[in-house]
Amino acid sequence: MKIAKELRDATEPSIYLLDEPTTGLHLSDIARLISVLDDLIDHGHTVVIFEHNLEVIGVADWLIDLGPGPGRHGGQVLYSGVVDGIGDTATGRALQVEP
């Protein structure tokens, strides 16, 4: 609801930072969220999302993959670029994207 209100009321481009926005959402709601985020981008806004949901990751314009593991085993940039170029990382394998 807040994103929809922002989209309606925003007069200047803004940056939106979203942390795991799909948490607790039904699959149909995730599709709706992606559509709203696309509308924000189409209206000149920038959207940065921290997310584990592969559906959202798969439609990103730009991806930064951190790892190789969680917590103290992570924190390294494994990949930065378009989704199609991710290749052989855990995220790339999960997305089944060919390099």
Secondary structure, 3 states (H helix, E strand, C coil): CHHHHHHHHCCCCCEEEEECCCCCCCHHHHHHHHHHHHHHHHCCCEEEEECCCHHHHHCCCCEEEEECCCHHHCCEEEEEECHHHCCCCHHHHHHCCCC
